[in-house]
């Protein structure tokens, strides 16, 4: 039961405080985290499609 609750709570908190997390990272590193996550998702999808192709 705990192995399902802890990830659900973590995801809920990340979604709830996404703007604040994004703002802190933007102020510290001067880069939007949305772009980083978008690039990571595209790379992961590219790897998955490449592995499925071969």
MOPAC internal coordinates of N, CA, C and O (Angstrom, degrees):
PM7 1SCF
backbone

  N    0.0000 0     0.00 0     0.00 0    0    0    0
  C    1.4512 1     0.00 0     0.00 0    1    0    0
  C    1.5323 1   110.86 1     0.00 0    2    1    0
  O    1.2310 1   120.84 1   139.63 1    3    2    1
  N    1.3362 1   116.00 1   -40.37 1    3    2    1
  C    1.4620 1   120.11 1  -178.92 1    5    3    2
  C    1.5244 1   110.96 1   -66.99 1    6    5    3
  O    1.2310 1   120.31 1   145.54 1    7    6    5
  N    1.3348 1   117.02 1   -34.46 1    7    6    5
  C    1.4639 1   119.09 1  -178.59 1    9    7    6
  C    1.5329 1   111.95 1   -68.06 1   10    9    7
  O    1.2310 1   119.71 1   164.00 1   11   10    9
  N    1.3241 1   118.17 1   -16.00 1   11   10    9
  C    1.4592 1   120.97 1   174.48 1   13   11   10
  C    1.5215 1   111.64 1   -95.58 1   14   13   11
  O    1.2310 1   120.12 1   148.42 1   15   14   13
  N    1.3036 1   117.38 1   -31.58 1   15   14   13
  C    1.4590 1   121.11 1  -177.87 1   17   15   14
  C    1.5201 1   113.26 1   -73.18 1   18   17   15
  O    1.2310 1   119.90 1   135.50 1   19   18   17
  N    1.3140 1   117.80 1   -44.50 1   19   18   17
  C    1.4678 1   120.86 1  -176.02 1   21   19   18
  C    1.5308 1   111.76 1   -62.18 1   22   21   19
  O    1.2310 1   118.18 1   131.01 1   23   22   21
  N    1.3342 1   121.07 1   -48.99 1   23   22   21
  C    1.4751 1   118.80 1   177.03 1   25   23   22
  C    1.5322 1   112.84 1   -63.70 1   26   25   23
  O    1.2310 1   120.12 1   144.21 1   27   26   25
  N    1.3253 1   117.37 1   -35.79 1   27   26   25
  C    1.4637 1   119.79 1   179.10 1   29   27   26
  C    1.5198 1   110.60 1   -64.78 1   30   29   27
  O    1.2310 1   120.38 1   138.35 1   31   30   29
  N    1.3201 1   116.87 1   -41.65 1   31   30   29
  C    1.4695 1   120.53 1   178.68 1   33   31   30
  C    1.5217 1   110.68 1   -67.13 1   34   33   31
  O    1.2310 1   120.09 1   139.18 1   35   34   33
  N    1.3402 1   117.44 1   -40.82 1   35   34   33
  C    1.4637 1   120.48 1   178.39 1   37   35   34
  C    1.5269 1   111.88 1   -63.08 1   38   37   35
  O    1.2310 1   120.42 1   135.42 1   39   38   37
  N    1.3124 1   116.81 1   -44.58 1   39   38   37
  C    1.4681 1   119.99 1   178.71 1   41   39   38
  C    1.5204 1   110.83 1   -64.44 1   42   41   39
  O    1.2310 1   120.30 1   140.06 1   43   42   41
  N    1.3325 1   117.03 1   -39.94 1   43   42   41
  C    1.4543 1   120.98 1   177.92 1   45   43   42
  C    1.5244 1   111.17 1   -61.91 1   46   45   43
  O    1.2310 1   120.20 1   136.44 1   47   46   45
  N    1.3230 1   117.22 1   -43.56 1   47   46   45
  C    1.4652 1   120.43 1   179.83 1   49   47   46
  C    1.5241 1   111.91 1   -67.40 1   50   49   47
  O    1.2310 1   120.12 1   142.21 1   51   50   49
  N    1.3357 1   117.38 1   -37.79 1   51   50   49
  C    1.4671 1   120.12 1   177.45 1   53   51   50
  C    1.5200 1   110.35 1   -64.10 1   54   53   51
  O    1.2310 1   120.41 1   136.82 1   55   54   53
  N    1.3304 1   116.82 1   -43.18 1   55   54   53
  C    1.4697 1   120.01 1   178.80 1   57   55   54
  C    1.5237 1   110.55 1   -65.95 1   58   57   55
  O    1.2310 1   120.86 1   140.52 1   59   58   57
  N    1.3223 1   115.96 1   -39.48 1   59   58   57
  C    1.4667 1   120.55 1  -177.28 1   61   59   58
  C    1.5221 1   111.73 1   -66.43 1   62   61   59
  O    1.2310 1   119.94 1   139.32 1   63   62   61
  N    1.3276 1   117.72 1   -40.68 1   63   62   61
  C    1.4612 1   122.05 1  -175.66 1   65   63   62
  C    1.5226 1   112.63 1  -106.65 1   66   65   63
  O    1.2310 1   119.69 1  -154.50 1   67   66   65
  N    1.3314 1   118.19 1    25.50 1   67   66   65
  C    1.4597 1   121.59 1  -175.41 1   69   67   66
  C    1.5230 1   112.46 1   -60.57 1   70   69   67
  O    1.2310 1   119.83 1   136.10 1   71   70   69
  N    1.3253 1   117.94 1   -43.90 1   71   70   69
  C    1.4666 1   120.42 1  -178.21 1   73   71   70
  C    1.5219 1   111.03 1   -63.95 1   74   73   71
  O    1.2310 1   119.76 1   138.79 1   75   74   73
  N    1.3124 1   118.07 1   -41.21 1   75   74   73
  C    1.4633 1   121.43 1   179.64 1   77   75   74
  C    1.5254 1   110.87 1   -67.21 1   78   77   75
  O    1.2310 1   120.13 1   139.20 1   79   78   77
  N    1.3316 1   117.36 1   -40.80 1   79   78   77
  C    1.4664 1   121.11 1   177.42 1   81   79   78
  C    1.5284 1   109.72 1   -63.09 1   82   81   79
  O    1.2310 1   120.71 1   135.79 1   83   82   81
  N    1.3225 1   116.24 1   -44.21 1   83   82   81
  C    1.4602 1   121.68 1   179.95 1   85   83   82
  C    1.5215 1   110.65 1   -62.61 1   86   85   83
  O    1.2310 1   120.19 1   138.96 1   87   86   85
  N    1.3108 1   117.24 1   -41.04 1   87   86   85
  C    1.4681 1   121.63 1  -179.09 1   89   87   86
  C    1.5285 1   111.38 1   -66.88 1   90   89   87
  O    1.2310 1   119.96 1   138.43 1   91   90   89
  N    1.3176 1   117.68 1   -41.57 1   91   90   89
  C    1.4688 1   121.21 1   179.63 1   93   91   90
  C    1.5245 1   110.39 1   -64.04 1   94   93   91
  O    1.2310 1   120.08 1   136.09 1   95   94   93
  N    1.3207 1   117.46 1   -43.91 1   95   94   93
  C    1.4674 1   120.63 1  -179.89 1   97   95   94
  C    1.5261 1   110.71 1   -68.37 1   98   97   95
  O    1.2310 1   120.44 1   144.40 1   99   98   97
  N    1.3492 1   116.77 1   -35.60 1   99   98   97
  C    1.4654 1   119.36 1   178.46 1  101   99   98
  C    1.5223 1   110.76 1   -66.72 1  102  101   99
  O    1.2310 1   120.30 1   139.19 1  103  102  101
  N    1.3259 1   117.03 1   -40.81 1  103  102  101
  C    1.4618 1   119.99 1   179.44 1  105  103  102
  C    1.5293 1   111.71 1   -68.38 1  106  105  103
  O    1.2310 1   120.19 1   145.42 1  107  106  105
  N    1.3221 1   117.24 1   -34.58 1  107  106  105
  C    1.4639 1   120.80 1  -176.64 1  109  107  106
  C    1.5264 1   111.90 1   -79.32 1  110  109  107
  O    1.2310 1   119.62 1   134.07 1  111  110  109
  N    1.3299 1   118.33 1   -45.93 1  111  110  109
  C    1.4627 1   122.04 1  -172.33 1  113  111  110
  C    1.5222 1   113.36 1  -112.58 1  114  113  111
  O    1.2310 1   119.91 1   174.80 1  115  114  113
  N    1.3347 1   117.77 1    -5.20 1  115  114  113
  C    1.4661 1   123.81 1   179.02 1  117  115  114
  C    1.5304 1   111.65 1    58.50 1  118  117  115
  O    1.2310 1   120.82 1  -139.80 1  119  118  117
  N    1.3339 1   116.03 1    40.20 1  119  118  117
  C    1.4603 1   121.33 1   175.48 1  121  119  118
  C    1.5187 1   107.99 1  -143.69 1  122  121  119
  O    1.2310 1   121.21 1   -38.66 1  123  122  121
  N    1.3121 1   115.28 1   141.34 1  123  122  121
  C    1.4640 1   120.10 1   179.82 1  125  123  122
  C    1.5192 1   109.74 1   -78.07 1  126  125  123
  O    1.2310 1   120.19 1   -48.60 1  127  126  125
  N    1.3046 1   117.24 1   131.40 1  127  126  125
  C    1.4620 1   121.90 1  -178.77 1  129  127  126
  C    1.5346 1   110.41 1   -71.34 1  130  129  127
  O    1.2310 1   120.10 1   156.71 1  131  130  129
  N    1.3278 1   117.41 1   -23.29 1  131  130  129
  C    1.4637 1   120.02 1   178.78 1  133  131  130
  C    1.5244 1   110.86 1   -60.87 1  134  133  131
  O    1.2310 1   120.26 1   141.36 1  135  134  133
  N    1.3389 1   117.11 1   -38.64 1  135  134  133
  C    1.4551 1   120.62 1   179.47 1  137  135  134
  C    1.5219 1   110.99 1   -67.68 1  138  137  135
  O    1.2310 1   120.50 1   140.76 1  139  138  137
  N    1.3248 1   116.64 1   -39.24 1  139  138  137
  C    1.4647 1   120.73 1   179.64 1  141  139  138
  C    1.5211 1   109.88 1   -63.82 1  142  141  139
  O    1.2310 1   120.26 1   134.00 1  143  142  141
  N    1.3239 1   117.11 1   -46.00 1  143  142  141
  C    1.4624 1   120.88 1  -179.21 1  145  143  142
  C    1.5255 1   110.72 1   -65.77 1  146  145  143
  O    1.2310 1   119.93 1   140.95 1  147  146  145
  N    1.3214 1   117.75 1   -39.05 1  147  146  145
  C    1.4595 1   121.26 1   177.89 1  149  147  146
  C    1.5245 1   110.82 1   -61.82 1  150  149  147
  O    1.2310 1   120.22 1   136.36 1  151  150  149
  N    1.3272 1   117.18 1   -43.64 1  151  150  149
  C    1.4603 1   120.89 1   179.11 1  153  151  150
  C    1.5263 1   110.50 1   -64.93 1  154  153  151
  O    1.2310 1   120.04 1   138.42 1  155  154  153
  N    1.3398 1   117.54 1   -41.58 1  155  154  153
  C    1.4612 1   120.91 1   179.37 1  157  155  154
  C    1.5279 1   110.81 1   -62.80 1  158  157  155
  O    1.2310 1   120.07 1   137.23 1  159  158  157
  N    1.3371 1   117.47 1   -42.77 1  159  158  157
  C    1.4622 1   121.08 1   179.63 1  161  159  158
  C    1.5237 1   110.73 1   -63.76 1  162  161  159
  O    1.2310 1   120.34 1   137.99 1  163  162  161
  N    1.3330 1   116.95 1   -42.01 1  163  162  161
  C    1.4607 1   120.25 1   179.52 1  165  163  162
  C    1.5277 1   110.78 1   -64.45 1  166  165  163
  O    1.2310 1   120.07 1   138.92 1  167  166  165
  N    1.3257 1   117.47 1   -41.08 1  167  166  165
  C    1.4679 1   120.83 1   178.92 1  169  167  166
  C    1.5278 1   110.43 1   -65.05 1  170  169  167
  O    1.2310 1   119.95 1   136.29 1  171  170  169
  N    1.3288 1   117.70 1   -43.71 1  171  170  169
  C    1.4691 1   120.75 1   179.58 1  173  171  170
  C    1.5226 1   110.48 1   -62.85 1  174  173  171
  O    1.2310 1   120.09 1   136.06 1  175  174  173
  N    1.3402 1   117.43 1   -43.94 1  175  174  173
  C    1.4574 1   119.89 1   177.30 1  177  175  174
  C    1.5257 1   111.44 1   -62.83 1  178  177  175
  O    1.2310 1   120.34 1   140.62 1  179  178  177
  N    1.3247 1   116.95 1   -39.38 1  179  178  177
  C    1.4602 1   120.66 1   177.31 1  181  179  178
  C    1.5140 1   111.90 1   -62.02 1  182  181  179
  O    1.2310 1   120.43 1   138.24 1  183  182  181
  N    1.3395 1   116.78 1   -41.76 1  183  182  181
  C    1.4621 1   120.68 1   178.24 1  185  183  182
  C    1.5240 1   110.61 1   -65.07 1  186  185  183
  O    1.2310 1   120.42 1   136.82 1  187  186  185
  N    1.3356 1   116.80 1   -43.18 1  187  186  185
  C    1.4652 1   120.38 1   179.99 1  189  187  186
  C    1.5175 1   110.58 1   -62.62 1  190  189  187
  O    1.2310 1   119.99 1   133.77 1  191  190  189
  N    1.3393 1   117.63 1   -46.23 1  191  190  189
  C    1.4590 1   120.04 1  -179.68 1  193  191  190
  C    1.5191 1   111.44 1   -65.51 1  194  193  191
  O    1.2310 1   120.45 1   143.93 1  195  194  193
  N    1.3304 1   116.74 1   -36.07 1  195  194  193
  C    1.4666 1   119.92 1   177.62 1  197  195  194
  C    1.5212 1   110.67 1   -64.82 1  198  197  195
  O    1.2310 1   120.51 1   137.11 1  199  198  197
  N    1.3328 1   116.63 1   -42.89 1  199  198  197
  C    1.4660 1   119.62 1   178.84 1  201  199  198
  C    1.5253 1   111.95 1   -67.89 1  202  201  199
  O    1.2310 1   120.22 1   146.95 1  203  202  201
  N    1.3141 1   117.18 1   -33.05 1  203  202  201
  C    1.4561 1   119.37 1   177.97 1  205  203  202
  C    1.5238 1   111.78 1   -73.36 1  206  205  203
  O    1.2310 1   120.35 1   151.04 1  207  206  205
  N    1.3353 1   116.93 1   -28.96 1  207  206  205
  C    1.4523 1   120.43 1  -179.33 1  209  207  206
  C    1.5195 1   111.79 1   -69.78 1  210  209  207
  O    1.2310 1   120.02 1   141.21 1  211  210  209
  N    1.3341 1   117.56 1   -38.79 1  211  210  209
  C    1.4747 1   121.53 1  -176.33 1  213  211  210
  C    1.4835 1   112.48 1   -93.80 1  214  213  211
  O    1.2310 1   120.10 1   180.00 1  215  214  213

